[in-house]
Amino acid sequence: MISEGQVLDIAKDAIYMIIICGAPMLLISLVVGLVISIFQTVTSIQEQTLTFVPKILAVFVGMMIFGSWILNNLSGFIERLWSDFSIYLS
């Protein structure tokens, strides 16, 4: 039977994996949003929808760049979970 400590370890690892895999996209979106905010402030353009398209494009490019790294991390995590599956059942 799986213990509470093992469940907490799995949950901790899963949350860590979510943070690590999501961080590149969030940082790209943050930087692009900051640059566009500075541009809007300098040019006095206050269009609310101006930030959406560049952020979407930047995140798409980020997914193309970091996608294989994210997939490798997630695959490794899933393989570790499945390799220890028999331990969790006993």
C-alpha positions in Angstrom: 0.0 0.0 0.0 1.3 3.4 -0.8 2.1 5.6 2.2 1.1 9.2 2.7 4.8 10.2 2.3 4.9 8.7 -1.1 1.7 10.4 -2.2 3.2 13.7 -1.0 6.4 13.1 -2.8 4.6 12.3 -6.1 2.4 15.5 -5.6 5.5 17.6 -4.9 7.3 16.2 -7.9 4.2 16.9 -10.1 3.9 20.5 -8.9 7.6 21.0 -9.5 7.3 19.6 -13.0 4.3 21.9 -13.7 6.3 24.9 -12.6 9.5 23.9 -14.5 7.6 23.1 -17.7 5.4 26.2 -17.6 8.1 28.7 -16.6 9.6 29.3 -20.1 6.2 30.2 -21.6 5.2 32.4 -18.7 8.5 34.2 -18.8 8.3 34.8 -22.5 4.7 36.2 -22.1 5.9 38.4 -19.2 8.8 39.9 -21.2 6.7 40.5 -24.3 3.9 42.1 -22.2 6.5 44.3 -20.4 8.0 45.4 -23.7 4.6 46.2 -25.2 3.6 48.1 -22.1 6.7 50.2 -22.3 6.0 50.8 -26.0 2.4 51.8 -25.2 3.5 54.2 -22.5 6.1 55.9 -24.7 3.8 56.3 -27.7 0.7 57.0 -25.6 -1.2 54.3 -27.4 -3.7 52.8 -25.0 -5.2 50.0 -27.1 -6.0 47.0 -24.8 -5.9 44.4 -27.6 -2.4 45.4 -28.8 -0.8 42.9 -26.3 -2.6 39.8 -27.3 -1.3 39.0 -30.8 2.4 39.5 -30.0 2.1 37.4 -26.8 0.4 34.6 -28.7 3.0 34.7 -31.4 5.9 34.8 -28.9 4.4 31.9 -26.9 4.0 29.9 -30.1 7.7 30.5 -31.0 8.6 29.6 -27.4 6.7 26.3 -27.7 8.6 25.6 -30.9 11.9 26.3 -29.2 11.2 24.7 -25.8 8.7 22.1 -26.8 11.1 19.2 -27.1 12.7 20.1 -23.7 9.2 20.2 -22.0 8.3 16.9 -23.7 11.5 15.2 -22.5 10.9 16.4 -18.9 7.3 15.2 -18.9 8.2 11.9 -20.5 10.9 11.3 -17.9 8.5 12.1 -15.1 5.9 9.7 -16.5 8.5 7.0 -17.0 9.6 7.4 -13.3 6.0 7.1 -12.2 5.3 4.0 -14.3 8.5 2.3 -13.4 7.6 2.6 -9.7 4.0 1.6 -10.3 4.5 -1.9 -8.8 5.9 -0.3 -5.6 2.7 1.8 -5.3 0.4 -1.2 -5.6 2.1 -3.4 -3.0 
